């Protein structure tokens, strides 16, 4: 039987025509903005001046024209390095050195134009602003340098959100998972972990039931991560915690890329403190994370591409400790049990806690004496039966993910990009300690699409259209790894069964329950007509 946990959310975000005043304006996609005022030597406003920001990697120009008050705003600037200039006839051209634009940053640059020929250029002595003067948003940008240089266990970029003030977690290990199904989210400024909002290029990528993180882009694919923690702009409201905006890299006029392989083997690991204390062996594991990136021009100065792929293989053989009934119990000999065993029908105690063989259910006998399914203890433990059997286990994880992005400089007024991201994930318990313990297989496909068109109509009218699609699915199935098949029918249990294996068996008395990942509708009948391990006597301790 398959026990699906399907989580599907499809989001469409359409930003209609918007009027951007001379004040700063964010681009929904996580791009930067540039704003300021153009004046002359006397301090008077200069209308009609053309302000051009040129991307140094793509040579793409983004322009705006100052209004009657001298104000200008350039929006939708992809993360990168820019040279900005202001020019107008009868004035010398003013230009900056290359400045770095960060994700969702609003850079203020004011220009003072001097009389002269346009061909004359004056360098503006201004460094990239450090203080945020145009918005009240509180946050921080995690740069591409940080992404590529800090060690990340499992290459899970969610760990970087813990670097911010006001961001904590009680479970740091959850941030190293290949795919987050429970935690792996920060508690920001005292808010619950479910109150964060995750986007990729402006498109929502949250799982809609518990707001889990459905996708962590490869660190090599990210240009920057913007993490805002308070006073969000109107386009990123919706939550009380953090707004975490992942911005993917774009292609440039140069072909560039990389390839990587991260290898981890338990031979290089130390054993845990708990294992050393109990004398247990170091668990075995092997993990490979591999992939690469490639970006460049499809048409110089006009059309660019960027793509990346990351694959993960994780194999973890190990051991599982369970508690099974000793041989004497299986014959009805419960003399080692201190509680009094009574016939649940007559309420008469069995002499010496010995249950007559004739009163034992043949179904229970068939299961208990099938050592290939329910083995005998293989270790001696003091003080009881807890942990008296150790069996081999094997957990495997296979994951792959990737992103593809195309940027098109359609015209001086039109900028377009499209991006598609995908991920496939499968984890399996390919072996458990004993066959009656079924395994579990979890699959989690992910799809995310973004289409963006930014159009400049005039110095005061800019339209940005962003269409996003987000699909998240998580499916959990039972896994009959030992090939039991229709175990109920094999042992004469009536009623059929919806999944492979046996119906859920509650052994009681501290024994490990033989329980499938999803409890079947048909449950196991009493193992003994008098009940072997579950007494009806309310005073019994079994």
URZI-V248174 format. One record per run of one state. SS is the DSSP state (~ for helix, > for strand, _ for the rest). FROM is the first residue (numbers start at 0). LEN is the number of residues. If there is no record, write none. Layout:
BEGIN
ss=SS from=FROM len=LEN
ss=SS from=FROM len=LEN
END
This chain:
BEGIN
ss=_ from=0 len=1
ss=> from=1 len=4
ss=_ from=5 len=12
ss=> from=17 len=2
ss=_ from=19 len=12
ss=> from=31 len=9
ss=_ from=40 len=4
ss=> from=44 len=1
ss=_ from=45 len=4
ss=> from=49 len=6
ss=_ from=55 len=5
ss=> from=60 len=5
ss=_ from=65 len=5
ss=> from=70 len=7
ss=_ from=77 len=2
ss=> from=79 len=8
ss=_ from=87 len=3
ss=> from=90 len=1
ss=_ from=91 len=1
ss=> from=92 len=3
ss=_ from=95 len=3
ss=> from=98 len=3
ss=_ from=101 len=4
ss=> from=105 len=3
ss=_ from=108 len=2
ss=> from=110 len=3
ss=_ from=113 len=1
ss=> from=114 len=1
ss=_ from=115 len=5
ss=> from=120 len=3
ss=_ from=123 len=14
ss=> from=137 len=5
ss=_ from=142 len=1
ss=~ from=143 len=6
ss=_ from=149 len=3
ss=~ from=152 len=3
ss=_ from=155 len=1
ss=~ from=156 len=7
ss=_ from=163 len=3
ss=> from=166 len=2
ss=_ from=168 len=3
ss=~ from=171 len=5
ss=_ from=176 len=10
ss=> from=186 len=2
ss=_ from=188 len=4
ss=~ from=192 len=3
ss=_ from=195 len=1
ss=> from=196 len=4
ss=_ from=200 len=2
ss=> from=202 len=2
ss=_ from=204 len=1
ss=> from=205 len=1
ss=_ from=206 len=6
ss=> from=212 len=1
ss=_ from=213 len=5
ss=~ from=218 len=3
ss=> from=221 len=9
ss=_ from=230 len=3
ss=~ from=233 len=3
ss=_ from=236 len=6
ss=> from=242 len=6
ss=_ from=248 len=7
ss=> from=255 len=10
ss=~ from=265 len=3
ss=_ from=268 len=4
ss=~ from=272 len=6
ss=_ from=278 len=7
ss=> from=285 len=14
ss=_ from=299 len=3
ss=> from=302 len=20
ss=_ from=322 len=4
ss=~ from=326 len=4
ss=_ from=330 len=2
ss=> from=332 len=1
ss=_ from=333 len=8
ss=> from=341 len=1
ss=_ from=342 len=6
ss=> from=348 len=1
ss=_ from=349 len=1
ss=~ from=350 len=3
ss=> from=353 len=1
ss=_ from=354 len=2
ss=~ from=356 len=3
ss=> from=359 len=1
ss=_ from=360 len=1
ss=~ from=361 len=7
ss=_ from=368 len=20
ss=> from=388 len=21
ss=_ from=409 len=4
ss=> from=413 len=18
ss=_ from=431 len=7
ss=> from=438 len=5
ss=_ from=443 len=2
ss=> from=445 len=11
ss=_ from=456 len=4
ss=> from=460 len=12
ss=_ from=472 len=1
ss=> from=473 len=6
ss=_ from=479 len=6
ss=> from=485 len=1
ss=~ from=486 len=4
ss=_ from=490 len=10
ss=> from=500 len=1
ss=_ from=501 len=3
ss=> from=504 len=1
ss=_ from=505 len=8
ss=> from=513 len=1
ss=_ from=514 len=13
ss=> from=527 len=1
ss=_ from=528 len=14
END
